[in-house]
Amino acid sequence: QIENPLRSATTNSTTMASTRMHRKTTINIAAITLLVFIVSFQNITVQCFQISRTNTPLSSSSPWKVNPSTFTRSRSSTYFNTVTKATEDDNADTSNVATKKMKEQEYRNAPTAILSNFMSQQQSGDGEDNETTETNPIDAIDFTVPKYNNDGIDLETLARILDYELYNKQWFVTGNVNPIYFAEEFEFQDPDVKLKGIEEYARGVYKLFDQKTSKAEIMSTEVNPSISPNTITVTWRLSGKVNIGPGLTIKPYICYSDFTVDEQTGLITFQEDRFDIPQWDILLSALFPFLIGKVTSAPAPEVEARDVSMPNVRALQQKSKAGKGESPLDKILQLFGGK
């Protein structure tokens, strides 16, 4: 019996089409199931935390108390407190500041709080933790250094300075911050987490991101009056890996970091990060890379290199000082080399 070639080809084509349809359906069902799980678990956790906070009185000295006036742009958000603060022991060795310091880390959604439990230690080539075999570069940063003098430095100039610093140091992923620009009361938040203190921020991002692959490619740093008169917005592209479990690859996407600058001191008091894609897109793309471009959005395009230079801060400050004029006492002191 001779098989009809046309019929055989048609059957094969139908089978392949059916297989593709079945595979696509399976992917869609898996994605929808994961989304339902995330949303359901988040809603349940939100209710649990709301009940817990309602039934548990908070004293004025409690480290878990959240001031509702602190973050004016996100008052309706529910914050997740993960119990990772170190226990203070009054009888412990006072030289060990790290273990005596009370730490607070708050997560703003359930999936992030869960994934934080799987934060992996950075591994060296021999399988040991980098924290014990390599020097942490954040330890070399002097967080007690005096703050910069903002005389003659307007907001546009500060934006140019930060553009240069960030373009070269990429501290959004390296943690290699310059503390001179940040106020002591600095606070940070993004859709996943919030924390206090520039040192906590620096150590947090250094631990979170894989230092060999992660990049924070700065696209622009500009004053953003659409948010407030004293806001500088940094637009940048995030890529690389995060140290969760065996390591999750980040699909490149665009971030917006809004710096709130104190009008008097010129120091950054608050940073809020925003993303150009929703959180479920980021999470699904990291857990199921085969969904990228199908269920989730495509990766952000490459960033072109820029020629970024540091403004002449000293010249600007001298110009500002000359514009203010000098007192007779200043001129006398100059004659005797006192100024």
C-alpha positions in Angstrom: 0.0 0.0 0.0 1.5 3.3 -1.1 1.0 6.2 1.4 -0.2 9.5 -0.1 2.7 12.0 0.4 0.3 15.0 0.5 -1.8 13.3 3.2 1.3 12.5 5.2 2.6 16.1 5.0 -0.8 17.4 6.0 -1.0 15.1 9.0 2.5 16.1 10.1 1.7 19.8 9.8 -1.5 19.3 11.8 0.4 17.4 14.5 3.1 20.2 14.8 0.5 22.9 14.9 -1.3 21.0 17.6 1.9 20.5 19.6 2.7 24.3 19.4 -0.8 25.1 20.5 -0.6 22.7 23.4 2.8 24.1 24.5 1.6 27.7 24.3 -1.5 26.8 26.3 0.6 25.1 28.9 2.8 28.2 29.2 -0.1 30.5 29.5 -1.7 28.3 32.2 1.5 28.2 34.2 1.9 32.0 34.0 -1.7 32.6 35.0 -1.4 30.1 37.9 1.8 31.7 39.2 0.2 35.2 39.0 -2.9 34.0 40.9 -0.7 32.4 43.5 1.4 35.6 43.9 -1.7 37.9 44.2 -3.6 35.5 46.5 -0.6 35.0 48.8 0.1 38.7 48.9 -3.5 39.6 49.8 -3.5 37.0 52.5 -0.2 38.2 53.9 -1.4 41.8 53.8 -4.5 40.9 55.9 -2.3 38.9 58.3 0.1 41.8 58.8 -2.8 44.3 59.2 -4.4 42.0 61.8 -1.0 41.6 63.6 -0.4 45.4 63.6 -4.0 46.1 64.8 -3.8 43.7 67.7 -0.2 44.5 68.8 0.3 47.9 70.4 3.5 49.7 69.4 5.4 51.8 71.8 7.0 55.1 70.8 10.4 53.5 71.0 9.5 50.4 69.0 11.8 49.9 66.0 8.9 48.4 64.0 6.7 51.6 64.3 6.2 53.3 60.9 5.6 57.0 60.9 2.8 57.7 58.4 4.1 61.1 57.5 7.6 59.9 56.6 6.7 58.7 53.1 4.1 61.1 51.7 4.1 59.5 48.3 3.2 56.0 49.5 1.1 56.4 52.6 -1.4 53.8 51.3 1.2 51.1 51.0 1.4 48.2 53.4 5.0 47.5 54.5 6.2 44.0 55.3 8.6 43.7 58.3 10.9 40.8 58.1 12.3 39.7 61.4 16.0 40.0 60.5 17.1 42.6 63.1 20.0 41.6 65.3 19.2 41.1 69.0 20.9 43.6 71.2 22.8 42.2 74.1 23.9 44.7 76.7 26.5 42.4 78.1 28.1 41.6 74.7 31.5 42.9 73.6 31.1 46.6 72.8 33.8 46.4 70.1 31.5 44.3 67.9 29.3 47.1 66.7 27.7 45.1 63.8 26.1 42.6 66.2 24.9 45.2 68.7 23.4 47.5 66.1 19.6 47.2 65.8 18.7 46.7 62.1 15.4 47.1 60.4 14.5 45.9 56.9 11.0 46.1 55.6 9.5 44.4 52.6 6.6 45.9 50.7 5.3 42.8 49.0 5.0 39.1 50.0 7.0 37.5 47.1 10.0 39.7 47.8 9.8 38.9 51.5 9.7 35.2 50.7 12.6 35.4 48.2 14.7 37.3 50.7 14.9 34.1 52.8 16.8 32.5 49.9 19.4 35.3 49.7 22.6 33.5 48.8 26.1 34.3 50.0 28.4 35.5 47.3 30.6 32.5 46.4 34.3 32.5 45.6 36.0 30.1 43.2 36.7 27.5 45.9 33.1 27.5 47.1 33.6 29.5 50.2 31.7 32.7 51.1 33.3 35.9 49.9 32.4 37.5 53.2 35.1 35.4 54.9 37.7 35.1 52.1 37.5 38.6 50.5 37.5 42.1 51.8 34.1 43.8 51.5 34.7 47.0 49.6 31.9 48.8 51.5 34.1 48.5 54.6 36.6 50.9 53.0 34.0 53.7 52.7 34.1 56.3 55.4 30.5 57.0 56.3 31.5 59.6 58.8 33.2 61.9 56.3 32.1 65.5 56.4 29.3 66.5 54.0 30.0 68.6 50.9 29.7 72.3 51.0 26.8 73.4 48.7 27.8 77.0 48.5 27.5 78.0 44.8 26.1 74.6 43.9 22.6 74.9 42.5 20.3 71.9 41.8 21.3 71.6 38.1 25.0 71.5 39.1 24.3 68.9 41.7 22.5 66.8 39.1 25.6 67.0 36.8 27.9 66.0 39.8 25.7 63.0 40.6 25.6 62.1 36.9 29.4 61.9 36.8 29.6 60.0 40.1 26.9 57.5 39.2 28.1 57.0 35.7 31.6 55.9 36.9 30.7 54.2 40.2 27.3 52.6 39.4 26.5 52.6 43.1 22.9 51.6 42.5 24.3 48.0 42.1 27.9 48.2 43.5 27.1 50.0 46.7 30.2 52.2 46.2 28.4 55.3 47.3 29.9 58.7 48.1 28.4 59.6 51.5 29.2 63.3 51.2 26.0 63.8 49.2 23.6 62.1 51.7 22.0 63.4 54.9 22.2 61.4 58.1 18.5 60.9 58.0 18.6 59.5 54.4 15.8 57.0 53.6 15.3 54.7 50.6 12.3 52.8 49.2 11.3 51.1 46.0 8.3 48.8 45.2 9.9 46.0 47.1 11.8 47.3 50.1 12.5 50.3 52.2 15.3 51.1 54.6 17.1 53.9 56.5 20.7 55.1 56.3 23.1 55.4 53.4 25.4 52.7 54.9 22.5 50.2 55.1 21.6 51.0 51.5 25.2 50.5 50.3 25.6 47.2 52.1 22.2 46.1 50.9 22.7 46.6 47.2 26.2 45.1 47.4 24.8 42.0 48.9 21.8 41.8 46.6 23.5 42.1 43.2 26.1 39.8 41.7 29.1 42.1 41.4 30.5 40.3 38.3 27.5 40.7 36.1 25.3 43.5 37.4 25.3 46.9 35.8 23.5 50.2 36.4 24.0 52.1 33.1 23.2 55.7 33.7 21.2 57.3 30.9 20.5 60.7 32.3 20.5 62.7 35.6 18.2 65.7 35.5 16.2 68.1 37.8 12.6 66.9 37.7 10.2 69.7 38.6 7.2 67.5 37.6 7.7 65.7 41.0 8.9 68.6 43.1 11.1 71.7 42.7 13.9 69.9 44.7 13.9 66.5 43.0 16.6 65.0 40.8 15.7 62.0 38.7 18.2 59.5 37.5 17.2 57.2 34.6 19.2 54.0 34.3 19.2 50.5 32.9 19.5 47.6 35.3 20.9 44.2 34.2 22.8 41.3 35.6 22.0 38.9 38.4 20.7 38.9 41.9 22.1 36.7 44.7 18.9 34.7 45.4 19.1 31.0 45.5 21.6 29.8 42.8 21.3 33.3 41.2 18.5 34.8 39.2 19.2 36.6 36.0 17.6 40.0 35.7 15.9 40.9 32.4 17.2 44.3 31.6 14.7 47.1 32.4 14.6 50.8 33.0 14.7 52.3 36.5 14.0 55.8 37.7 15.6 57.0 40.9 14.1 60.2 42.4 16.4 62.0 44.8 14.8 64.5 47.2 17.3 67.2 48.0 17.1 69.4 51.1 16.9 73.0 50.1 19.1 74.3 52.9 21.9 71.8 53.0 21.8 70.5 49.4 22.0 66.9 50.8 19.9 64.0 49.6 17.3 63.0 52.2 15.2 60.5 50.3 15.5 58.2 47.3 12.6 56.4 45.7 13.0 54.0 42.8 10.4 53.3 40.1 10.4 50.8 37.3 9.1 50.9 33.7 7.6 47.5 33.9 5.3 46.0 36.6 6.7 43.8 39.4 5.0 40.6 38.2 6.8 41.1 34.8 10.2 41.3 36.6 9.5 38.3 38.8 8.1 36.1 36.0 11.0 37.0 33.7 13.5 36.0 36.4 11.9 32.7 37.3 10.8 31.7 33.8 13.1 33.3 31.2 11.4 31.5 28.3 8.4 33.8 28.9 10.4 36.9 28.0 9.0 38.5 24.9 6.0 36.1 24.9 4.1 36.6 28.1 6.4 39.3 29.6 7.8 42.3 27.9 11.0 42.4 25.9 14.4 43.4 27.5 15.2 47.1 27.5 17.5 48.1 24.6 21.2 48.7 25.1 22.4 52.0 26.4 24.7 54.1 24.3 28.0 55.4 25.9 28.1 59.1 26.9 30.9 61.5 27.5 30.3 62.6 31.1 32.5 65.2 32.9 32.6 66.5 36.5 31.8 70.2 36.8 34.5 72.5 38.2 33.0 72.8 41.7 35.9 74.8 43.2 35.5 77.5 40.5 31.8 77.7 41.0 32.2 78.1 44.8 34.9 80.8 44.3 32.6 82.6 41.9 29.8 82.4 44.4 32.0 83.7 47.2 33.2 86.6 45.1 29.7 87.5 44.2 28.8 87.8 47.9 31.7 90.2 48.5 34.2 90.3 51.3 34.1 92.1 54.5 36.9 94.5 55.6 38.0 91.9 58.1 38.5 89.4 55.3 40.7 91.8 53.4 42.8 92.4 56.5 43.2 88.7 57.1 44.4 88.2 53.5 47.2 90.8 54.0 48.5 88.7 56.9 48.0 85.4 55.2 45.2 84.5 57.5 42.8 83.6 54.6 
